Amino acid sequence: MIKEKDYNEFLNECVRKGREEKQIGLGFTLEQAKASSKQVIEQTKVKPFPPNESHTPN
């Protein structure tokens, strides 16, 4: 497996930052992220036209 130079150090720093952020309450759990995404999707759904209405502008 080929790794870029200093990749392990970079990865360790990312993990360290993530753990620090988790300790101080930053970020979201997977469940929170899914619920938030679902809410956004539901709010932005396009509602279909009623079947007997004209779809052309006046």
Phi and psi in degrees as a GROMACS rama.xvg file:
@    title "Ramachandran Plot"
@    xaxis  label "Phi"
@    yaxis  label "Psi"
@TYPE xy
-96.6454  129.088  ILE-2
-121.024  146.089  LYS-3
-71.1429  153.808  GLU-4
-58.2159  136.972  LYS-5
68.9115  14.4738  ASP-6
-61.9164  -43.305  TYR-7
-61.7518  -39.2453  ASN-8
-64.3814  -42.9579  GLU-9
-60.4545  -46.6493  PHE-10
-63.1746  -43.6126  LEU-11
-61.5274  -38.5709  ASN-12
-65.7712  -40.7594  GLU-13
-61.8484  -43.593  CYS-14
-65.3495  -42.8536  VAL-15
-60.6567  -46.3891  ARG-16
-61.5033  -43.0443  LYS-17
-61.5047  -40.9612  GLY-18
-66.4712  -39.6855  ARG-19
-62.9135  -45.2221  GLU-20
-63.178  -38.3154  GLU-21
-63.8781  -41.1764  LYS-22
-62.6911  -35.3839  GLN-23
-93.3574  5.85683  ILE-24
89.4053  13.8808  GLY-25
-85.0963  155.939  LEU-26
93.0446  -177.987  GLY-27
-132.649  151.538  PHE-28
-78.4909  165.16  THR-29
-59.7045  -41.0969  LEU-30
-63.4741  -41.1693  GLU-31
-65.0127  -41.9288  GLN-32
-64.0226  -42.0597  ALA-33
-63.9598  -43.3171  LYS-34
-64.2883  -41.5597  ALA-35
-64.6936  -44.8036  SER-36
-62.0707  -42.7902  SER-37
-62.0098  -41.2289  LYS-38
-63.4542  -43.1523  GLN-39
-62.9474  -43.5525  VAL-40
-62.0012  -44.5059  ILE-41
-63.7761  -37.7643  GLU-42
-71.8294  -26.1301  GLN-43
-103.772  5.94111  THR-44
-63.0446  139.677  LYS-45
-84.4054  128.431  VAL-46
-84.9055  134.924  LYS-47
-70.8377  156.063  PRO-48
-69.7526  148.446  PHE-49
-62.2272  149.365  PRO-50
-61.5172  -30.778  PRO-51
-102.828  12.2144  ASN-52
-95.3043  144.821  GLU-53
-74.1923  144.143  SER-54
-108.29  10.0778  HIS-55
-101.807  146.334  THR-56
-69.5761  153.554  PRO-57
